[in-house]
Amino acid sequence: MPAVVNPATEQTIAQLPDAGVEETDAAVARAKAAFPAWRAVSPTDRARLIRRVATLVEANVEELARIESQNVGKPIGGARAEVGMVAQVFHFYAGAVDKHHGQTIPVAGGVDLTFREPLGVVGLIVPWNFPLNIASWKVGPALACGNTVVLKPAELTPLSALRLAELVLEAGIPEGVVNVVVGPGRVVGQRLVEHADVAKIGFTGSTEVGRSVMQAAAGTIKRVTLELGGKSANVVFADADLEQAAASAPYAVFDNAGQDCCARSRILVERSVYDRFAELLVDATRNVKVGDPQDEATEMGPLISSQHRETVSSFVDGNTLFTGATPSGPGFWFPCTLVEATNDDRVAREEVFGPVAALIPFADEEDAVRIANDTPYGLSGSIWTENGARAMRVARALETGVLSINSNASVRPSTPFGGFKQSGFGRELGMQALDGYSEVKNVYMAT
């Protein structure tokens, strides 16, 4: 019976039995049995039920935030904000239920109609870094389209998913529509990907595991949405508001202790202002408050595990510009770290998934685009410049799925989120997510 550990204290906070193939098959069977009735629920009633989930999340923000904070090590203020977004996501998809529809198409000799049909049972595999938030990104559109769900949370952080399942039932969504199975990915996740009765997999995780999901899904020609790793660039031009860019940059990397696929962990700075920006960035990083996640003032908590701390530590080698402080005592702490690098260094090539940022100078706009695109990933990024034409040129030139100009904000419930290249394919959030949880049916009627 594996222990669930608080990474800030290293204390066990729960012990849960590991599910296996038998339990996974039972969950799929429940979801399959519940599908016909759930797909038949009218759009009005389905929207009402999903909105009840949103309302219950809002009513339980503090409890859910405490669960996330203790299970993941998130600062409590950030955890509250994440739970708030979970409610927004369910509200958005409640409103989207009756707005994702087909078309009538003019054709000769009759009428042609398209319908958006649910897929059936969908398997949703979510990571440990944003457990409840990313679960909502998948569960919301899946339910809105009329699918039933088997949700597999990460082994390290299953608690908020289990509480969400209780709230779903409390909202009046029938039993079997949302099922949670807690167990190892190599067993539960693999079984979901291979199961013939699972029509689609929504996966968020590493690029390495994403490859294995694609391979295993090929056996049943299963639909797949993949949101994978990132090595995003934060591009700062000489004409930018350097103070604002530098003040913002630490939180684009060190939020959630850098355990974020959107982290702008390559900070590209135009050479003419590199030294000045580095000074400003060090000052801003020094002010990041690292400590007890339950302290309202804390801005960065610990890493998820001692093993992950060892992995992150292996990236810090060479020209360290700044290393922050961490609390003494228990907890999987790692300091905010700034490293001067080239884009060929390992710290700039691989996803660290920790609070480590690489500072890289560039010569001009062409050089900035070249360096930013010189990565197998393409998930997120930022552009800092006061030149609007340049901002749009660079935004169009960067090979990445989600960009911000003079901002580091990536994610909103109403806008699509997803990557280019090895950062995955398909889109979460926005109306576009609904396309990944439905099929288009074309019907021609001769008149």
C-alpha positions in Angstrom: 0.0 0.0 0.0 2.1 2.9 -1.3 2.4 6.1 0.8 1.4 9.5 -0.4 4.0 12.0 1.0 4.0 15.7 1.6 7.1 16.9 -0.2 7.6 19.8 2.2 7.7 17.7 5.3 8.5 14.2 3.9 5.6 12.9 6.1 3.1 10.4 4.9 -0.4 12.0 4.5 -2.3 9.0 3.1 -1.9 5.4 2.0 -3.9 4.0 -0.9 -4.0 0.6 -2.4 -2.6 0.3 -5.9 -5.1 -0.7 -8.5 -4.1 -3.2 -11.2 -5.4 -4.5 -14.5 -8.5 -6.0 -12.8 -9.6 -2.7 -11.2 -8.8 -0.8 -14.4 -11.0 -3.2 -16.5 -13.8 -2.8 -13.9 -13.6 1.0 -14.2 -13.7 0.8 -18.0 -16.7 -1.6 -17.8 -18.5 0.9 -15.5 -17.8 3.7 -17.9 -19.0 1.7 -20.9 -22.2 0.7 -19.1 -22.9 4.4 -18.2 -22.2 5.8 -21.7 -25.5 5.2 -23.4 -27.5 7.0 -20.7 -25.0 9.8 -20.4 -24.8 10.6 -24.1 -28.6 10.7 -24.2 -28.8 13.4 -21.5 -30.1 16.6 -23.1 -27.6 19.4 -23.7 -29.5 21.6 -21.2 -29.4 19.0 -18.5 -25.7 18.0 -19.2 -24.7 21.7 -19.0 -26.6 22.1 -15.7 -24.8 19.1 -14.1 -21.4 20.2 -15.3 -22.1 23.7 -13.9 -23.0 22.1 -10.5 -19.5 20.6 -10.5 -18.1 24.0 -11.0 -20.2 25.4 -8.2 -19.2 22.7 -5.8 -15.5 23.2 -6.6 -16.0 26.9 -5.8 -17.7 26.0 -2.5 -14.7 23.7 -1.6 -11.8 25.9 -2.8 -10.1 25.9 0.6 -10.3 22.2 1.1 -9.1 21.4 -2.4 -6.3 23.9 -2.2 -5.1 22.4 1.1 -5.1 19.0 -0.6 -3.0 20.2 -3.5 -0.7 22.2 -1.3 0.0 19.3 1.0 0.2 16.6 -1.7 2.3 18.6 -4.3 4.1 21.1 -2.1 2.4 24.1 -3.8 2.2 27.4 -2.0 -1.3 27.8 -0.6 -2.0 31.0 -2.5 -1.1 29.4 -5.8 -3.1 26.3 -5.0 -6.2 28.5 -4.4 -5.7 30.2 -7.7 -5.4 26.8 -9.5 -8.6 25.5 -7.9 -10.3 28.7 -9.0 -9.2 27.9 -12.5 -10.7 24.4 -12.2 -14.1 26.0 -11.4 -13.7 28.3 -14.4 -12.9 25.4 -16.7 -16.1 23.5 -15.6 -18.1 26.7 -16.0 -16.7 27.2 -19.5 -17.5 23.6 -20.7 -21.0 23.8 -19.1 -21.5 26.8 -21.4 -20.0 25.0 -24.3 -22.2 22.0 -24.3 -24.8 23.4 -26.7 -22.4 25.4 -28.8 -20.3 22.6 -30.2 -22.5 21.5 -33.1 -22.5 20.5 -36.7 -23.4 22.2 -40.0 -25.8 22.1 -42.9 -23.9 22.0 -46.1 -25.4 23.0 -49.5 -25.2 20.0 -51.9 -27.0 19.0 -55.1 -30.1 16.8 -54.8 -30.6 16.9 -51.1 -29.5 18.1 -47.7 -26.2 17.3 -46.0 -25.8 17.5 -42.3 -22.9 17.0 -39.9 -23.2 15.9 -36.3 -20.7 15.9 -33.4 -20.8 12.5 -31.8 -19.2 11.5 -28.5 -16.4 8.9 -28.7 -17.4 6.7 -25.8 -15.1 5.8 -22.9 -12.0 8.1 -22.7 -9.0 7.4 -20.6 -7.4 10.5 -19.1 -3.9 10.3 -17.7 -2.7 13.3 -15.8 0.7 14.3 -14.2 1.7 15.1 -10.7 2.6 18.8 -11.2 -0.9 20.2 -11.7 -3.1 17.3 -10.7 -6.5 18.8 -10.3 -6.1 21.6 -12.8 -5.0 19.3 -15.7 -7.7 16.8 -14.7 -10.3 19.5 -15.2 -8.8 20.4 -18.6 -9.6 16.8 -19.8 -12.7 15.9 -17.8 -14.6 19.1 -18.6 -14.6 18.8 -22.4 -14.9 15.0 -22.3 -18.2 15.3 -20.3 -19.4 18.2 -22.3 -19.2 16.1 -25.5 -21.1 13.2 -23.8 -18.2 10.8 -23.1 -17.7 8.8 -20.0 -14.3 8.9 -18.2 -11.7 6.8 -16.6 -9.2 9.2 -14.9 -5.8 8.0 -13.8 -4.0 10.5 -11.6 -0.3 10.3 -10.9 0.8 7.9 -8.2 2.4 10.6 -6.3 -0.6 13.0 -6.3 -3.9 11.1 -6.4 -5.8 12.9 -3.6 -7.4 15.8 -5.4 -8.7 13.5 -8.2 -10.4 11.3 -5.6 -12.1 14.3 -4.0 -13.2 15.6 -7.4 -14.9 12.3 -8.1 -16.9 12.7 -4.9 -17.9 16.2 -6.0 -19.0 14.9 -9.4 -21.3 12.5 -7.7 -22.6 15.1 -5.3 -23.4 17.3 -8.4 -25.7 14.6 -9.6 -23.7 13.2 -12.5 -24.6 9.5 -12.6 -22.3 6.8 -11.2 -20.0 5.3 -13.7 -19.7 8.5 -15.8 -16.5 9.6 -14.0 -14.2 6.9 -12.6 -10.8 7.3 -10.9 -8.2 4.5 -10.8 -5.1 5.0 -8.7 -2.1 2.9 -9.6 1.2 2.8 -11.5 1.3 4.1 -15.0 3.1 1.0 -16.2 0.0 -1.0 -15.2 -3.1 1.2 -15.1 -2.0 3.6 -17.7 -0.8 0.9 -20.0 -4.0 -1.0 -19.7 -6.1 2.1 -20.5 -4.0 2.7 -23.6 -4.3 -0.9 -24.8 -8.0 -1.5 -23.8 -10.2 -2.1 -26.7 -13.2 -0.4 -25.1 -11.3 2.9 -24.5 -11.9 5.1 -27.5 -9.4 7.9 -26.8 -6.5 8.7 -24.5 -5.8 12.2 -23.2 -2.3 12.2 -21.9 -0.2 14.9 -20.2 3.4 14.0 -19.3 6.9 13.6 -20.6 7.7 13.3 -24.2 9.4 9.9 -23.5 6.2 8.4 -22.1 4.1 10.2 -24.8 6.0 8.1 -27.4 5.1 4.9 -25.7 1.5 6.0 -25.4 1.4 6.6 -29.2 2.9 3.2 -29.9 0.6 1.3 -27.6 -2.5 3.2 -28.9 -1.7 2.0 -32.4 -2.9 -1.5 -31.6 -6.5 -0.3 -31.5 -6.1 2.8 -33.7 -7.0 4.8 -30.6 -7.5 8.6 -30.7 -4.7 10.3 -28.8 -4.1 13.9 -27.5 -0.6 14.4 -26.2 0.6 17.4 -24.1 4.2 16.7 -23.5 7.5 18.4 -22.5 8.7 21.9 -23.2 11.9 24.0 -23.3 10.3 27.4 -23.8 12.1 30.6 -24.6 11.6 33.9 -22.9 12.9 36.3 -25.5 13.9 39.8 -24.3 14.8 42.5 -26.9 16.9 45.6 -26.1 13.9 47.9 -26.5 11.7 46.0 -23.9 10.8 47.3 -20.6 13.7 45.5 -18.9 12.5 46.1 -15.4 9.1 44.6 -16.1 10.6 41.7 -18.0 13.1 40.9 -15.3 10.5 41.2 -12.5 8.3 38.7 -14.4 10.9 36.2 -15.5 11.5 34.4 -12.2 7.8 33.5 -11.9 7.9 32.2 -15.5 10.4 29.6 -14.4 10.2 29.2 -10.6 6.4 29.0 -10.3 5.5 25.5 -9.0 9.3 25.1 -8.3 9.9 24.9 -12.1 7.8 21.8 -12.4 5.9 23.2 -15.3 6.0 22.2 -19.0 5.3 25.8 -19.9 8.4 27.1 -17.9 10.3 29.7 -19.8 13.5 28.1 -18.7 15.6 29.5 -21.6 15.9 33.3 -21.1 17.2 34.8 -24.4 18.5 38.3 -24.0 19.8 40.7 -26.7 23.5 41.0 -26.2 23.5 44.8 -25.9 21.4 44.7 -22.7 22.5 41.3 -21.4 24.6 42.5 -18.5 22.0 45.0 -17.3 19.2 42.5 -17.6 21.2 39.8 -15.7 21.6 42.3 -12.8 17.9 43.0 -12.7 17.1 39.3 -13.0 19.4 38.3 -10.1 17.8 41.0 -7.9 14.3 39.8 -8.8 15.2 36.1 -8.2 16.7 37.0 -4.9 13.3 38.2 -3.8 11.4 35.0 -4.5 10.2 33.6 -1.2 11.0 29.9 -0.8 9.5 28.1 2.1 6.6 26.5 3.9 3.8 26.0 1.4 1.2 26.7 4.1 2.7 30.2 4.7 0.6 32.8 2.8 3.7 34.7 1.8 5.5 31.7 0.2 6.0 31.9 -3.6 7.9 28.6 -4.2 7.7 25.3 -2.4 9.7 22.1 -2.7 10.2 19.6 -5.5 8.0 16.6 -5.6 10.5 13.9 -4.4 14.1 13.3 -3.4 14.6 11.4 -6.7 13.5 14.3 -8.7 15.7 16.6 -6.7 18.7 14.5 -7.7 17.7 14.8 -11.4 17.3 18.5 -11.2 20.7 18.9 -9.4 22.4 17.0 -12.3 21.7 19.9 -14.6 23.5 22.6 -12.6 27.1 22.6 -13.8 29.3 25.4 -15.0 28.6 29.1 -15.0 26.1 29.6 -12.2 25.1 33.2 -12.0 22.9 32.9 -8.9 21.8 30.3 -6.4 19.1 31.2 -3.9 18.5 29.9 -0.4 16.3 27.1 0.8 14.8 26.1 4.2 16.8 23.8 6.5 15.3 20.6 7.8 13.0 18.1 6.0 11.6 18.7 2.5 12.7 18.2 -1.0 14.0 21.7 -1.5 16.0 23.1 -4.4 17.1 26.7 -4.8 16.2 29.2 -7.5 19.2 28.9 -9.9 20.3 31.0 -12.8 23.0 29.6 -15.1 24.8 31.4 -18.0 24.7 29.0 -21.0 24.8 28.5 -24.7 21.9 26.8 -26.5 24.1 23.7 -26.9 24.5 23.1 -23.2 22.5 20.3 -21.6 20.7 22.8 -19.3 19.4 24.5 -22.4 18.6 21.4 -24.5 16.7 19.1 -22.0 13.7 19.8 -19.8 15.0 20.3 -16.3 11.5 20.4 -14.7 12.9 22.3 -11.8 13.8 25.9 -10.7 16.8 26.3 -13.1 16.9 28.9 -15.8 19.5 29.3 -18.6 20.5 32.8 -19.7 21.5 32.9 -23.3 22.6 36.0 -25.3 21.6 36.7 -28.9 22.8 39.2 -31.5 19.7 40.3 -33.3 16.1 39.3 -34.2 17.2 36.7 -36.7 19.5 35.1 -34.1 16.8 35.2 -31.5 14.4 33.3 -33.7 17.1 30.8 -34.7 18.0 30.0 -31.0 14.4 29.9 -29.8 13.5 27.4 -32.5 16.7 25.3 -32.0 14.9 22.8 -29.8 12.9 19.6 -30.3 10.1 21.2 -28.2 7.6 23.9 -29.0 5.1 24.4 -26.2 5.1 27.9 -24.9 7.2 31.1 -24.8 7.3 34.9 -24.4 8.4 37.9 -26.4 9.4 41.2 -24.7 9.6 44.2 -27.0 8.0 47.6 -27.4 8.0 47.2 -31.2 4.6 45.9 -32.2 5.7 44.9 -35.7 8.7 43.0 -34.3 6.5 41.2 -31.7 4.2 39.9 -34.4 7.0 38.9 -36.8 8.7 36.9 -34.1 5.5 35.4 -32.8 4.7 34.1 -36.3 8.3 32.8 -36.7 8.5 30.9 -33.5 7.7 27.2 -33.7 5.6 27.0 -30.6 2.0 26.5 -29.7 1.3 29.2 -27.0 2.9 32.6 -26.9 2.6 35.7 -24.8 3.8 39.2 -25.8 5.1 41.3 -22.8 3.6 38.7 -20.5 4.4 35.2 -19.3 0.7 34.1 -19.0 0.0 30.9 -21.1 -3.2 29.4 -19.9 -6.9 30.5 -20.0 -10.0 28.3 -20.0 -11.3 29.9 -23.2 -8.2 29.7 -25.3 -6.5 26.7 -26.9 -3.4 25.2 -25.3 -1.0 22.7 -26.9 2.4 22.3 -28.6 4.3 22.0 -31.8 7.0 19.4 -32.6 7.8 17.0 -29.7 5.7 19.0 -27.3 2.7 17.0 -28.5 -0.4 17.5 -30.6 -4.1 18.2 -30.2 -5.4 21.1 -28.1 -6.7 21.4 -24.5 -8.9 24.2 -23.3 -11.0 26.5 -25.4 -13.6 25.3 -27.9 -10.9 23.5 -29.8 -10.6 20.9 -27.0 -14.1 19.6 -27.8 -12.9 18.5 -31.3 -10.6 16.0 -29.6 -13.4 14.4 -27.7 -15.9 14.0 -30.5 -16.2 12.6 -34.0 -17.7 14.2 -37.0 -20.6 12.3 -38.6 -21.8 13.2 -42.1 -25.4 12.5 -43.1 -26.8 13.1 -46.6 -30.6 13.0 -47.2 -31.9 13.0 -50.8 -34.8 15.3 -51.4 
